[in-house]
Amino acid sequence: MRGRGRRGLLVLALALVTGIAACSSQGDAPQKHTTRTTGLASSPAPAALSAPPVTQAEASRALSGILGAEAVLEGATPHLEADRRNILEQTRDAQEALTMAAFNSSAGALPHYTWGRPELLVPRAQRPPFWFAAVVNREDSSGGVRRAVLVLTKYGEHEWYLSSTSLLDPGARAPEIAKDAEGYATALADDDPTTAISPRLMAPLHATSAEEGSAGFAAGLIEKGPHTTGYAEEITGKRPKYKSDCLGYDSIFGASNYPVHALRTADGGAMVMYSLIRTTTVTAKIEPCADIRVPPNAEKLASATGARKELRTVETQQYVSTVPAKNSRALAKVIGYLGGVTRVSAN
């Protein structure tokens, strides 16, 4: 997200929406499924309750079907190629990239999870591709429980896919979602003007905070934390060590081309689900330099254990954030995350 030309565009983008500086998006993600649309209707919802294109009953069946099939396939012994293929066929967008990477980096079966009773968050008014969210407990094989936010998207007439999964941070709670008399939520358009940060700008502003930290112009918009200013501090702290080994180190963040989804919260703000792409590069400045080693969490995705000139790792990161209502003095806050390395290149 660096560069004076880009900064000028960022400032203009947010000035048009919130009167404060913002940033534009970039992405370095695989483009297999990159429909850059929220599929959302304008908000607020109409006074008359129209028939929802996705009913809560359909959403419940879709979620139960995907999680049930996932549990069977993940627990298969031995883990066959057909099982992996069937799991992949249930995923799209950022979830597909992370699932594919998990298969490529694992010689055995994927981790097995048990899912609790979900709270369905189904928008009443929306346009294709249709979607809904769910908040549900996820228990791992060791008994650890985390609250997860899932997004399912309907591509085609009948098929539902798991589009994203984020785990709420320890101690964090999903915000109360505004619902109508029949229990349906309100989806927000990507340029919704009633929130302090429009849904489409949350990802690029988050990327700016992750790169520039407390000194950046997004600091007054997004709360400090491990997934925002914490990344900037991490990057700054690593550079001197790499420099002493005559290596260059850089790590940049960008909004992905994957869909952004947002729901109205009870306080007039929004809960936004989106993805970032983090690209980290280690480069030999002169020769001979210290060995450029592939990080342990990416070794099985790389063709070699190290690089001679340059190592590039790409992470796909899925987030859930809360955004306050417009004119609120509160800051946006990242409350959930799940991600991992999805591509490695070494030369």
VOGU-3710 file (C-alpha; in Angstrom, 3 decimals, decimal comma):
1> mrgrgrrgll> 0,000/0,000/0,000  3,028/2,274/-0,313  3,886/5,068/-2,716  3,019/8,754/-2,975  0,756/8,252/-5,975  -1,218/5,576/-4,204  -1,426/7,659/-1,029  -3,062/10,460/-2,983  -5,707/8,091/-4,280  -6,248/6,719/-0,778
11> vlalalvtgi> -6,853/10,135/0,685  -9,324/10,985/-2,069  -11,227/7,707/-1,667  -11,990/8,131/1,997  -12,547/11,853/1,680  -15,458/11,073/-0,635  -17,008/8,666/1,861  -16,161/9,846/5,369  -14,365/13,166/5,006  -11,181/11,516/6,343
21> aacssqgdap> -8,214/9,978/4,500  -8,536/6,418/3,166  -6,780/3,963/0,903  -7,444/1,973/-2,235  -7,302/-1,794/-2,534  -4,885/-4,189/-4,084  -4,687/-7,957/-4,206  -2,230/-10,719/-4,925  -4,664/-13,581/-4,565  -5,506/-16,391/-6,968
31> qkhttrttgl> -8,273/-15,198/-9,261  -10,233/-18,430/-9,726  -13,290/-17,062/-7,946  -13,039/-13,305/-7,634  -16,512/-11,870/-7,978  -15,944/-8,432/-6,452  -19,476/-7,776/-5,316  -21,344/-7,781/-2,079  -24,629/-8,910/-3,587  -26,303/-6,484/-1,217
41> asspapaals> -29,405/-4,411/-1,452  -29,414/-0,771/-0,431  -30,059/-0,062/3,223  -31,971/0,545/5,348  -34,435/-2,232/4,575  -37,807/-1,222/3,138  -40,607/-0,685/5,602  -42,780/-3,390/4,010  -41,419/-6,877/4,654  -40,779/-8,410/1,261
51> appvtqaeas> -40,299/-12,128/0,731  -36,614/-12,959/1,292  -34,772/-14,608/-1,621  -33,055/-16,848/0,950  -35,222/-18,148/3,778  -33,890/-19,053/7,187  -34,969/-22,647/6,565  -32,901/-22,793/3,361  -29,919/-21,240/5,137  -30,187/-23,780/7,952
61> ralsgilgae> -30,260/-26,693/5,490  -27,311/-25,306/3,541  -25,148/-24,810/6,620  -26,054/-28,198/8,089  -25,286/-29,875/4,785  -21,847/-28,315/4,394  -20,751/-28,783/8,010  -22,136/-32,302/8,130  -20,377/-33,346/4,928  -17,177/-31,674/6,122
71> avlegatphl> -17,243/-33,662/9,367  -17,643/-36,962/7,495  -14,953/-36,189/4,922  -12,454/-34,837/7,451  -12,847/-37,925/9,598  -12,374/-40,378/6,714  -9,642/-42,985/7,244  -7,655/-43,374/5,119  -7,982/-39,870/3,713  -8,561/-40,404/-0,002
81> eadrrnileq> -7,999/-37,940/-2,819  -11,723/-38,073/-3,515  -12,427/-36,882/0,030  -10,163/-33,889/-0,440  -11,715/-33,090/-3,772  -15,218/-33,201/-2,288  -14,215/-30,852/0,532  -12,700/-28,413/-1,957  -15,867/-28,516/-4,052  -17,776/-27,074/-1,076
91> trdaqealtm> -15,523/-23,999/-0,778  -15,102/-20,789/-2,739  -13,301/-17,466/-2,493  -10,752/-17,063/0,337  -11,920/-20,286/1,978  -10,991/-22,250/-1,121  -7,479/-20,767/-1,194  -6,890/-21,659/2,453  -8,366/-25,153/2,109  -6,209/-25,890/-0,920
101> aafnssagal> -3,108/-24,717/0,957  -4,066/-26,885/3,935  -4,236/-29,941/1,675  -0,931/-29,125/-0,005  0,852/-28,644/3,309  -0,582/-31,702/5,056  0,326/-35,311/4,372  -2,597/-36,574/6,423  -6,192/-35,589/7,054  -7,337/-32,079/7,836
111> phytwgrpel> -8,059/-31,164/11,468  -11,429/-32,415/12,633  -13,929/-29,999/14,210  -17,269/-30,330/15,938  -19,762/-27,527/15,399  -22,351/-26,212/17,811  -25,800/-24,736/17,262  -25,499/-21,714/14,935  -27,073/-18,293/15,046  -28,132/-17,625/11,473
121> lvpraqrppf> -27,787/-14,092/10,086  -29,790/-14,098/6,871  -30,290/-10,822/4,965  -33,863/-10,230/3,882  -33,068/-8,074/0,852  -30,095/-8,834/-1,394  -29,071/-9,475/-4,970  -27,228/-12,489/-6,426  -24,886/-13,996/-5,520  -26,991/-14,644/-2,420
131> wfaavvnred> -25,313/-15,153/0,939  -25,792/-15,419/4,674  -23,595/-15,524/7,774  -23,636/-17,711/10,852  -22,047/-17,423/14,297  -21,280/-20,839/15,767  -18,992/-22,558/18,268  -16,165/-24,629/16,748  -14,563/-27,310/18,932  -11,256/-28,895/17,956
141> ssggvrravl> -10,079/-32,430/18,704  -8,401/-31,328/21,950  -11,628/-29,824/23,305  -10,744/-26,182/22,660  -13,739/-24,067/21,665  -13,674/-20,894/19,600  -16,570/-18,807/18,328  -16,534/-18,717/14,520  -18,166/-16,448/11,953  -18,947/-18,253/8,698
151> vltkygehew> -20,145/-16,831/5,396  -21,912/-19,048/2,869  -22,510/-17,882/-0,678  -24,821/-19,268/-3,345  -23,208/-19,428/-6,775  -25,655/-20,781/-9,322  -29,249/-21,769/-8,800  -28,856/-24,412/-6,109  -25,248/-24,644/-4,930  -24,082/-23,202/-1,603
161> ylsstslldp> -20,391/-22,852/-0,764  -18,410/-21,959/2,342  -16,900/-18,602/1,396  -15,048/-17,603/4,571  -14,360/-18,631/8,151  -13,014/-16,338/10,869  -12,453/-17,123/14,548  -13,371/-14,449/17,061  -10,457/-13,251/19,162  -10,356/-14,569/22,750
171> garapeiakd> -12,700/-12,427/24,800  -14,359/-10,902/21,741  -18,062/-11,251/21,072  -19,989/-10,943/17,860  -22,038/-7,733/17,855  -25,808/-7,816/18,098  -27,211/-7,790/14,577  -30,297/-5,710/13,798  -33,182/-7,977/12,776  -36,724/-7,346/11,593
181> aegyatalad> -39,889/-8,791/13,077  -39,324/-12,105/11,296  -35,713/-12,436/12,380  -34,034/-11,385/9,120  -30,953/-9,179/9,049  -30,212/-6,110/6,946  -27,353/-6,365/4,458  -25,408/-3,189/3,734  -24,347/-2,033/0,298  -20,590/-1,816/-0,181
191> ddpttaispr> -20,795/1,991/-0,297  -23,308/2,362/2,544  -23,121/6,005/3,742  -24,487/5,463/7,254  -21,362/3,902/8,777  -18,105/5,577/9,781  -16,265/3,437/7,223  -18,155/2,023/4,261  -17,843/-1,774/3,912  -15,717/-1,586/0,758
201> lmaplhatsa> -13,151/0,663/2,477  -12,706/-1,419/5,618  -10,204/-3,789/3,997  -7,923/-1,156/2,428  -7,961/0,928/5,610  -7,112/-2,178/7,611  -4,225/-2,829/5,193  -2,925/0,688/5,746  -3,079/0,279/9,522  -1,194/-3,026/9,275
211> eegsagfaag> 1,607/-1,410/7,255  1,894/2,052/8,773  0,772/1,380/12,348  0,113/4,214/14,773  1,867/6,724/12,517  -0,435/6,076/9,567  -3,485/8,097/8,617  -5,774/5,115/9,390  -4,758/5,240/13,058  -7,668/7,489/13,986
221> liekgphttg> -10,174/5,158/12,377  -9,249/1,622/13,444  -8,437/0,459/16,964  -4,908/-0,711/17,749  -4,418/-4,457/17,993  -2,380/-7,479/16,914  -4,005/-7,592/13,470  -3,563/-3,883/12,753  -0,766/-1,856/14,355  0,690/-5,094/15,713
231> yaeeitgkrp> 1,675/-6,130/12,203  3,434/-2,813/11,608  5,407/-3,222/14,824  6,348/-6,765/13,818  7,613/-5,631/10,404  9,631/-2,760/11,885  11,169/-5,086/14,446  12,275/-7,674/11,885  13,983/-5,358/9,403  17,184/-4,705/11,438
241> kyksdclgyd> 17,871/-8,436/11,870  17,499/-9,105/8,163  19,598/-6,055/7,338  22,446/-7,353/9,520  22,443/-10,479/7,344  22,540/-8,263/4,208  18,949/-9,202/3,420  16,075/-6,927/2,579  12,727/-7,530/4,278  9,338/-6,108/3,340
251> sifgasnypv> 5,753/-7,080/3,999  2,780/-5,385/2,365  -0,975/-5,775/2,791  -3,756/-5,274/0,300  -7,494/-5,739/0,050  -8,241/-8,902/-1,891  -10,609/-9,343/-4,818  -12,765/-11,689/-2,793  -16,296/-10,571/-1,837  -16,996/-8,224/1,061
261> halrtadgga> -20,127/-8,800/3,145  -21,664/-6,523/5,764  -24,648/-6,577/8,119  -26,295/-3,788/10,090  -25,651/-3,980/13,830  -28,177/-3,024/16,484  -26,231/0,153/17,320  -26,459/1,450/13,745  -22,990/0,347/12,709  -21,908/-2,721/10,769
271> mvmyslirtt> -20,246/-6,096/11,054  -18,001/-6,513/8,006  -16,485/-9,765/6,693  -13,599/-9,394/4,241  -10,148/-10,692/3,262  -6,636/-9,263/3,007  -3,617/-10,515/1,118  -0,231/-10,190/2,828  2,867/-10,528/0,651  6,222/-10,850/2,433
281> tvtakiepca> 9,490/-10,661/0,504  13,041/-11,445/1,667  15,721/-10,424/-0,854  19,496/-10,896/-0,979  21,078/-7,446/-1,366  24,582/-8,664/-2,172  26,257/-12,039/-2,541  27,098/-13,988/-0,554  24,315/-13,287/1,952  22,888/-15,357/4,756
291> dirvppnaek> 20,662/-18,206/3,612  17,075/-17,234/2,929  15,117/-19,933/4,681  11,508/-20,841/4,043  9,464/-20,298/7,250  8,407/-23,539/8,993  4,724/-22,813/8,384  5,343/-22,630/4,611  7,890/-25,396/4,036  5,421/-27,883/2,580
301> lasatgarke> 4,179/-25,307/0,069  7,675/-24,582/-1,250  9,672/-26,559/-3,801  12,889/-25,992/-1,823  13,890/-25,304/1,777  15,418/-21,938/0,906  16,036/-19,329/-1,759  19,225/-17,881/-3,215  17,986/-14,461/-4,352  14,404/-13,943/-3,229
311> lrtvetqqyv> 11,705/-15,633/-1,182  8,097/-14,486/-1,457  5,280/-15,796/0,742  1,633/-14,899/0,263  -0,911/-15,153/3,048  -4,675/-15,140/2,664  -6,282/-13,571/5,729  -9,986/-13,588/6,587  -11,333/-10,978/9,005  -14,428/-9,848/10,861
321> stvpaknsra> -14,571/-6,243/12,037  -17,109/-3,974/13,653  -17,623/-0,450/12,309  -19,489/2,235/14,270  -22,313/4,338/12,913  -21,428/7,510/11,057  -20,505/10,471/13,289  -19,725/8,107/16,159  -16,545/8,775/18,112  -15,861/5,057/18,407
331> lakvigylgg> -13,230/3,298/16,299  -13,641/0,341/14,000  -12,316/-2,833/15,599  -10,995/-6,134/14,243  -12,676/-8,895/16,261  -11,977/-12,065/14,269  -9,308/-13,627/12,055  -8,302/-16,843/10,347  -5,581/-17,142/7,738  -2,428/-18,782/6,544
341> vtrvsan> 0,225/-19,006/3,848  -1,334/-19,939/0,513  1,594/-19,522/-1,903  5,392/-19,565/-1,790  7,883/-18,729/-4,530  11,673/-19,029/-4,211  14,471/-18,285/-6,635
//
